[in-house]
Amino acid sequence: PKSWSFAARQSLLNLYRPNNQTVVLILAIGIGTFLISTLYFTKDFLLAKTTFEASAESPNLILFDVQTEQRNDVENTITPKGLPVIDNIPIVTMRMERIKDRDVNDIRLDTTTRVNKWILNHEFRTTYRDSMIGSEKLLEGEWLPSVPPSTEVIPISLADNVANDALVKLGDTLLFNVQGKMMTTVVGNIRQVDWARMQLNFSIVFPTGVLEKAPQFHVVTTNAPDKASSANLQRELVKKFPNISIIDLRQVVTLVENILDKISWVITFMAFFSILTGIIVLIGSVRNSKYQRIRESVLLRTLGAQSKQILKINALEYLFLGVLGSGVGVLLSLLSSFLLAYFIFDTPFIPSWVPFLVVLPGITLLVLAIGLFNSRGVLNSPPLQVLRKEG
């Protein structure tokens, strides 16, 4: 309709010549929308990083520091309760003594070295197995499941972060001190490890046939279907084996969710506080420009505009303000959340629809309602009264 075309042109003309209050209003609306939208975009993939599959094959109880002589007794305590023993993972501790042809002590004293310090000082907890697990992906080299016990140079698998920090590649040699026994190894393959998965991952993995007789302890995992069976098993294990440490992954996830809920509450409070500031600025902007809008109303009425047209002009102006401020906030939060997921958390980003379907139209309608409510005096002022004041 012609009336809407005229109203749209006039409202866009007002936005094309913004005053300071309009700019501050758009910024306040945009910041509030940005905070709320970022909350929804990031909370989903942060919680997804801490969840695990609730199936009988997914462990939710992890038993640490199980000694070799306790392994069978621990399994015999778990299985009579109808619970499975999912993993029985051996762990051997060791340190690096030499990287390629340089001793670790010499590298440690070299102030120009680019080898990461944690590699030189870290006590690695390694394991041995004949296959990769679900959280690993082979990047370079070939997986070797086992080697003969008499092998002098043992091919090992390194996580990509260890290979990068130690400045080694395929074929480079590493000398390990396995609790007093020196063991020469070569980088046989490099893996990418998803460290965020709720399971045991290792930086260094040996093939089977080498470390079986080395001093070691075990990590045993099982799955308890409910809290009662989990608590019952934990009480019996602690009573029989006081040296064992037990982690209930469900409690860990619950704790993480509670922390995220508190962070969400703080972010939501800040977001709504910012939107409240925008509302105050909106009210102040409307009141400060009240007489200017009255003069525009008189001029438009003089040119033949009707009250409905003036109402549409004001409505479209505040509608454009709401869409512009909230739209920019949602788009910026979408971009920042994608960069956060890609570069920081290294996880796929699936945006939530809440900011698009709820936050953006909700804030837009809020701005429209407040704007029309506070500018109702523009339509109620008689043109003759305004002309007398101007005269």
Secondary structure as the mmCIF struct_conf table of DSSP 4:
data_model
#
loop_
_struct_conf.conf_type_id
_struct_conf.id
_struct_conf.beg_label_comp_id
_struct_conf.beg_label_asym_id
_struct_conf.beg_label_seq_id
_struct_conf.end_label_comp_id
_struct_conf.end_label_asym_id
_struct_conf.end_label_seq_id
HELX_RH_AL_P HELX_RH_AL_P1 LYS A 2 TYR A 16
BEND BEND1 ARG A 17 ARG A 17
HELX_RH_AL_P HELX_RH_AL_P2 ASN A 20 THR A 50
BEND BEND2 SER A 55 SER A 55
TURN_TY1_P TURN_TY1_P1 ALA A 56 GLU A 57
BEND BEND3 SER A 58 SER A 58
STRN STRN1 LEU A 61 GLN A 67
HELX_RH_3T_P HELX_RH_3T_P1 THR A 68 GLN A 70
HELX_RH_AL_P HELX_RH_AL_P3 ARG A 71 ILE A 78
HELX_RH_3T_P HELX_RH_3T_P2 THR A 79 LYS A 81
TURN_TY1_P TURN_TY1_P2 GLY A 82 GLY A 82
STRN STRN2 VAL A 85 ILE A 99
TURN_TY1_P TURN_TY1_P3 LYS A 100 ASP A 101
STRN STRN3 ARG A 102 ASP A 103
HELX_RH_AL_P HELX_RH_AL_P4 VAL A 104 LEU A 109
TURN_TY1_P TURN_TY1_P4 THR A 111 THR A 112
BEND BEND4 VAL A 115 VAL A 115
HELX_RH_AL_P HELX_RH_AL_P5 LYS A 117 ASN A 121
STRN STRN4 PHE A 124 TYR A 128
BEND BEND5 ASP A 130 SER A 131
TURN_TY1_P TURN_TY1_P5 GLY A 134 SER A 135
STRN STRN5 GLU A 136 GLY A 141
STRN STRN6 SER A 146 SER A 146
TURN_TY1_P TURN_TY1_P6 PRO A 149 SER A 150
BEND BEND6 GLU A 152 VAL A 153
STRN STRN7 ILE A 154 ALA A 159
HELX_RH_AL_P HELX_RH_AL_P6 ASP A 160 ALA A 166
TURN_TY1_P TURN_TY1_P7 LEU A 167 LEU A 167
TURN_TY1_P TURN_TY1_P8 LEU A 170 GLY A 171
STRN STRN8 THR A 173 VAL A 178
TURN_TY1_P TURN_TY1_P9 GLN A 179 GLY A 180
STRN STRN9 LYS A 181 VAL A 193
TURN_TY1_P TURN_TY1_P10 TRP A 195 ALA A 196
BEND BEND7 ARG A 197 GLN A 199
BEND BEND8 SER A 203 SER A 203
STRN STRN10 ILE A 204 PHE A 206
HELX_LH_PP_P HELX_LH_PP_P1 PRO A 207 PRO A 207
STRN STRN11 THR A 208 THR A 208
TURN_TY1_P TURN_TY1_P11 GLY A 209 GLY A 209
BEND BEND9 VAL A 210 LEU A 211
TURN_TY1_P TURN_TY1_P12 GLU A 212 LYS A 213
BEND BEND10 ALA A 214 PRO A 215
STRN STRN12 PHE A 217 THR A 222
BEND BEND11 PRO A 225 ASP A 226
HELX_RH_AL_P HELX_RH_AL_P7 LYS A 227 LYS A 240
TURN_TY1_P TURN_TY1_P13 PRO A 242 ASN A 243
STRN STRN13 SER A 245 ASP A 248
HELX_RH_AL_P HELX_RH_AL_P8 LEU A 249 ASN A 288
TURN_TY1_P TURN_TY1_P14 SER A 289 SER A 289
HELX_RH_AL_P HELX_RH_AL_P9 LYS A 290 THR A 302
TURN_TY1_P TURN_TY1_P15 LEU A 303 GLY A 304
HELX_RH_AL_P HELX_RH_AL_P10 SER A 307 LEU A 339
HELX_RH_PI_P HELX_RH_PI_P1 LEU A 340 ILE A 344
BEND BEND12 PHE A 345 PHE A 345
BEND BEND13 TRP A 353 TRP A 353
HELX_RH_AL_P HELX_RH_AL_P11 VAL A 354 VAL A 354
HELX_RH_PI_P HELX_RH_PI_P2 PRO A 355 VAL A 359
HELX_RH_AL_P HELX_RH_AL_P12 LEU A 360 ASN A 374
TURN_TY1_P TURN_TY1_P16 SER A 375 SER A 375
HELX_RH_AL_P HELX_RH_AL_P13 ARG A 376 ASN A 380
BEND BEND14 SER A 381 SER A 381
HELX_RH_AL_P HELX_RH_AL_P14 PRO A 383 GLU A 390
#
